[in-house]
Amino acid sequence: MNILLLGSGGREHTLAWKMSQSPKCAHLYIAPGNAGTDQVGINVDLNVLDFEGIAQFISDKQIDTLVVGPEAPLVEGIYDFLKARETFKDLLIIGPNAEASQLEGSKAFSKVFMEKYNIPTAAYREFTAANLAEGQAYIDTLTPPIVLKADGLAAGKGVLILNDPAEAKAELAQMLDGKFGSASEKVVIEDFLDGIEFSVFALVNGADYAVLPEAKDYKRIGEGDTGLNTGGMGAISPVPFVDKALMQKVSAEIIEPTIQGLQKDGIHYTGFIFFGLIQVGDQPMVIEYNCRMGDPETEVVIPRLKNDLIDLFSAFKDGTLSEQHIEFDPRTASTVMLVSGGYPEAYEKGKTMSGLDLKTDSVLFHAGTKAQGDEVLTNGGRVLAITSFGTDISAAVNQSMDMANKINFEGKYFRSDIGFDL
């Protein structure tokens, strides 16, 4: 099978690493990739939003399967763009069409969908610049913390949780005035849910689906889960409090109604669904949907997966996805993210990395890196995910920490408390 994977982060390196292990993987291309993906496949200088260039590459290289890593090309409609061409009618695309991608692409869309199908989530209202005053008055009716969410994609930075109503009103005005560009032309204001978060992932092909291992990630930049939100500072899987009883609730009250709702709405979904969940008391509730795998959750979920990932993708074509028996490593996997100094705000790129060639039992998944001659340089805010296995959380995290201390680049930072709360 010839495969093209879109993306350049840790999620994509992990997916490429896994797919490259399959005997069914003939040629694996990653566009644009990073210094890590280049070790398991062939990097291609293509922008993930260059749909014409991607289509030409698929034709030239006789690609059988397109795996879409990030959300932007999905929301922008790469599935629809390619499937509109007769020549791609047999192309397997792992990623939903533009309509289905609105589960992530529009917070308002997903809220309306959940309300329609009685999927548990926080109460909410949505506002635009036209009714800013009404939105600010609504904030006065809420008990802090107050949750503001940009409706569209904002690179993981469009959610604000504020304790001061006056600050929330000011932020609402700034968001509606373009703080997050077109993503915040509409803002959803939600009730704050007090609980503990976790994530569940499913591969979905219409009515068929298979559930992957769960995970818990850590979004805040600072120790003790403090400071600004990031794209993710680390993750662990499995999650100790996610027991069989909780997963039965998740399946019955969230996963099944979501998939059935998509079917009832005539939306054929193909690809990953990320269920961002929170346990409030004994009730799981949806914080958000993503239309792709999470990052850095991918870096602990996919290494635990024992199945051949290409076999699971192949099951899309023959309609046997729900018949696949998902097997995963029972050990704990942890990942610790090394980030650039200053992230998630201003940071510098181009810092030389060392220690990547040290012998280790951990797996190093590149995120923001690029190769330059014999050197590997930093090329993003989140630079490298270090994934380790252990008999428990402490053993797995300690091994990742040990490697985190051995790899160096100017400004390196990481959290040493991943999994501390579990």
N, C-alpha and C positions, 0 to 999 in steps of 0.2 A: 504494500500500500504506500502510495506517495502522499505525504501529509504536509500541509502548510499551516503553521501556527502563527497567529498574529499577536504581537505584544513584545514587551522588552523588560518586564519586571521579574520579581522573584516567583510570582505565580507561573509565568511562562517558562522560566528555567525548570521549575519543578515538573510541570506537565511535559516538557521536552525530555527531561531526564527519565521520566516514567515511560513515555511512549518509545523512547530509543531502546529500551530493554526488550521490547516485543520482537519476536522473530518475524512478525507480520509487517514490521516497519521497514520498507525498502529505502525510501529517501525521506528525510525530515528536514524541512526548511523553516526558519524562524524569521519573521519580519517585524521589526528590524533586529530584535534579539539584543544580547549583551555579551560580555566576555565569558559568561558561564554557558549560555546556550550554544556558543560556538564550539564548545567542547563535546557536545552530544548531537549536533546537527550542523546545518549550514546556514549562517546568517545571510539575510537578504536585505539590501538597502531599499526598503519600501516603507512608506508611511502607512499606518493602519487606516487612515482615512482616504488614501489614494485608491478608490474603488476601481478606477479604470486600470491602474497599474497592477493591482491585485488580480483582476480578471485576466489580464494579458499573461501574467506569470502562471496562473492556474492552467491556462491553455498551453503555454509553452512547455511546462514541466509535467503535463498530464497528471495534475493533482486529483486524487480520489476523495480526500477529506480535508475540509477547512475547519480548523479549531480556532475559535475567536476568544482570545484571552480577556481583553479589557472591554468595558461597557460602551465606550464612545462609538465604535463602529457598529455595534448592535443597535443602539438607540438611533443612530443615523441611517440605519436600514441596509446594511451590507447584505443581509440575507435576501431581502426583496430585490435589491439591485442585481444580484447574481441569478436568482431564480427566475427573473423576468426574461432571461436569455435561454433559448432552447438548448444551446450547447452545454448548459450547466444543469439540466434537469436531473441528471443522475449524481451530481455532486452532493456528497454528504456534508452538511454544514452543522457543526456542533455550536449552536448559538441560536437564539430565537429571532423571529422577524421583528420589525420595528414596532408593530402593535403590541406584541407580547412583551417587548423590552420596556414598554411604558410602566411595567411593574416597578422598575428601577428608575426609569427616566423621568417619571412624574410622581412626586409624593402624593399629589392630589388624586391622580388616577388610581394609585394603589389603595388609598384610603377609601375612595368610593367603592372599589372592588371588594375590599374587606367588609365594609359595611353591608354591601349587597348580599354577601354570602355568609354573614354572621361569623366572621373570623375574628377572634379576640384581638383587639388593639386599643390604643389610647383614644379617648374622645378628642375631637379636633374641630377646627374651623379653618378656612382658607381665605386669604385676603390679597388684594392687589393695591396698586397705588391709588386707584379710584376710590377705595374705601379704607384708606389708611387710618382715618380718625376712628372708624368703627373697630378696626383691629386694635388700636391703642386703648379704646374703651373696654374691649374684650379682655385685654391683659389685666385690667383693674379687677376683673371678676375672678381671676385665677389665684390659687394659692401657690406661691413660689416653691420650687424652681419652675421657671417658665421655659418651654421648649419651642424654639423657632427653627423651622426647616425650610431651606430653599427648595422650591418645587423641583427644579431640574438638577442636572449633574453639576457638582461643584468640587470635584476632585477630593471628596471626603472631608471638605472643610465647610460645608454648607449647613451644619447643624450647630446651633448655639443653645447652651443651657445656662440660664441666668437667674440669679437670686434676687436681683433688684428690679422691681417693675419699671422704674424710671429708665434704667439702662436697657431693659427689654423694649420699651417703647422707642428709644433712640435707635437701637439696633434694627428694629422693624422698619423704621423710616429709611435707614441707610441701605438695608437689604432691598427694599422696594425701589430705591433710587439707584440701584445698580451695583451694590457692593460685590455681588457674585455674578455680575454681568446678567445675561438673559436668564440664567438659572434661578435668580431670585425676583423675576418679574411677578411671580406669585409666591406667597409664603404660607406655609401650613403652621398653625399654632396648635400644639398638642398639650394635653395633660401630661404631667411628669409621672412616669411609672417608677416606683421604688422597688427594686429587686436586684437580681443578679443575672447578667447577660450570658448567653451562649448562642452558638450557631449550628444549624443543621443544614445539610446539603443533599440535594437529590439530582440525579440524572433523569430527565423527563423527555419522553417521546409521545406527545399526545396524551392518551389515557394511561400509558405504561410509564412506570418509573421504578427507580432503584435508589434506596437511601444509602448514603455514604456515612463514614464515621463523623461524629459531632466534634466541635472544637470550641475553645474560648480564646478570644484574642484580647489584647490590651492596647487601647487606642491612645491613652494620654502619654505625653512625652515624659512626665516626671515620675519618680519613685512614689509608691503608694497611690498610684493612679491619680496624679495631680497634673496641673498645667494644661497646655493646649492639646486639642485633638490632633492626631496624626493619621497617616494611612495604616498604622499598626506597628507596635513596637515588639510584638512577640505573640506566641500562642501556645496552647497545649491541647492535646487530645490523647485519650478520652477525657471527659469532664466528670469528675467524681460524683457530683450531685445529679447528673443526668442518668437516672436509673431507668429500669424497664417500665415502671408505672408512668414516669414523666414522658418517656418516649411514646407510650401508647396514647397519651393525651395529645401530644404533638401531632402524631399521625392522624388521630380521629378528628381533632378540632382545627388543625391547621393545614397539614400536608394534603389530606384527602379533599377537604373543601376547596383548597386552592386549585388543585388539578381539575376537580369536577367543575368549578366555577369557570375556569378557562375553557373547558369543553362546552359548557352551556352558552358561553359568550361567543362561540365559534372561533376561538383563538387556538390555533394549533401550535403548541409550544415544543421546541426541540432544543435541548441543551441542559445546562445546569440551572437550578434555582437555588439561591442562597436564602435561607430563612434566618434573618437576624431576630433573635428571640430574647425575651426576658421572663424569668420566673418571678411572678408576684404572688407571694404566699405559695399555694400549690398550683397556681394557674399559669400555664405558658401563654404569652401574648406576643404578637408580632410588632417589632419595632420598625423593621423595613424588609423589603425584598431586594435582592440583587439578581440580575439576569446572567450572572457568571459566577465563577468561584471567587471566594474572598482571598485577600492577600494581607496578612501572612498565614491565614488559616490553611491555604493550599499546602504550605510547606510542612504541615503536620498531618493533614488528612491524607494526601496522596502517598506519602511514604508509608503510611500504615496500610494502604490498600494492597492486598495480595493479588487481586485479579489483574489480568492483562488489560490495561486501559483500552487498548485498541479493540480487544474482544468486546468490551462494553459498548464502544462506539459502533462496532459492526452490528450489534444487536438492534440498533436503530433501523437498519435497512431490512432486517428480516422480521421485525416486530416482536422480538423475544426479550426485550429489556426487562420486563417485569418477571421473567423466568430466571434471570441470572441470580446466582447465589453469591452475594457479596461477602468476601472473606477479608478480614483485616487483622493485623498484628495486635495481640492483646496488650503489648507493652505500651508504656506512656511515651509519647513523642512530644518534645518541646522545641520551639524555635525562638531564638533571640536575635533581634534585628540590630545590626550596627548601622548607625546613621551619621550623617555629616553634621559637624558643629553648626549650631544655629537653627537646624531643622526643628519644627516645620515652618519657620520663617526664613529669612535670607540665609543662604549657605553658599560655600564655594565648591566648585567642581575641580577635577583635574589633579587630585591628590594621589600620590603614588602609594599603592598598597603593598604590604609585605606580610609574610606568614601564610599565604594561601597554599603553598606547596608543602606545609608541614604535615607529617603523618597524623591522621586522626580517624576515630571511629564516627565522627560527626559527618554530616553531609552539608556542603557549603552551596547554598543557592544564591546566585548573583541576582541583584536587583538593579541598582544604579551603578553599573560598571561599564567600562569599555577597554578594549585591548589597544595598546599603542606600542608597537614593536614587541619587545619581550616583557613589557610592563603591563600591569593592570591598574587603571586609574579610576578614581571615583567619578561618577557621572550622574549623580542624583542625590536626593535627600535621604532616602532609604537605600543603603548600599549593599548590604549582604545579610542573608538570613542563615543562621547556624542551627541546623536541626540535629537533635540527638535522641536516642532511645534510652530508656531506663526502666527499672522495675517499678519505679514510682516517680512522682513529679520531681522530688528533690534530686534523685539520681540523674534524671534526664536533664533538668535545668543546670545542675552543677557541671555536667559534661559540656553543655553548650557554653556556660560561663568560662570554663577553662579555656576553650578555644577562642572565645571572644577576647580574652586577655592576651592571647598570643598573636592575633592578627592586628596589624597596626596601619594607620594612616592619620595624617594630621587632622585634628579636630574630632577624632572618633568618639562616639558616645553610644552607650547602650544602657538599658534598664537591667538591674541585677535582681529584680523582684518578680519576674514573670512566674505566675502560678502561686505567688505568696498568699493569696486570699483563699486558696483551696486546700 
